[in-house]
Amino acid sequence: MTNTDNPDERSFEDHLHELEEIVSQLEEGDLSLEESMEMFERGMQLAVACSTKLSQMEQRIKVLVEEGERLLEKSLQD
């Protein structure tokens, strides 16, 4: 795991997988306090990146649905 990865260059699935690994490691409880904090901070970065990517995809879907509805209405009017 590298903390310097640019979140925009990685897929949602990559972020989610890394986040799941972090959660698993934190749940095991074998990390020092400092390691746990670093993992928690990284997890929060990944959670924000996942949320951002989901919001972007939601917006794209909304636009596509609206365009599809307009095309359908237009074809029904013709």
N, C-alpha and C positions, 0 to 999 in steps of 0.2 A: 504494500500500500504506500502510495506516495501522496503526501499532502499538497504537493505543488501542481498536481494535475489541474489543467484548466477545465472547469466544469462544463463549459460550452463544447468541448471537444469530445466528451464522452457521452455515451448513450444513457438514457433513463435506466435501462436494464443494468448497465455497469454500475451506476450510482446505487441502485437498489440492492444489488448483490453485495457491494462493499458495505452498505449500511447494515444489511442483515448479518454480515460477518462481525461487524463492530458490536452489534447488539448481543450476538452470541458470546463474544469475548467478555463483554461487560457483565453479562449474566453469570458467567462462570466464576467471576469474583477473584481470579488469580492475579490480577494486575495491581501494581502499586497505585497509590492515590494519584501520583503525577501521571502515570500511564493512563489511568482511567479518565482523568481530565482531558488529556490529549485526544483520547479516543472519543470522548463525549463531544469535544469541540469539532472534531472531524465529522462525527455523526450529524451534528447540527448543520454543518456546511452541506453535507450530502442531502439532508432532509430539505433544506432550502432549494438546492439545485433540482431535486425531484419535484418539488412543488411548483417551481418556476416552469420546468419542462411540461408538467401536466397542464398548467394554466395556458401555456402557449399552444398545446395540442387542442385544448378545449376551445380556444379562440378560433383556431383553424377549422375545427369541425363546425362551429357555429357559422362561420363564413360560408363553408361549403354547403351546409343545409339551406341557408338563406338563398344562395345562388341557385341551388336546385329547385327550391320552391318558386323562385321567380321564373326560371325556365319552364317549369311545369305550368304555371299560370299563363305564361305567354303562349305555350303550345296549345293549351286548352282554348285560348281566345282566338287563335288563328283558324 
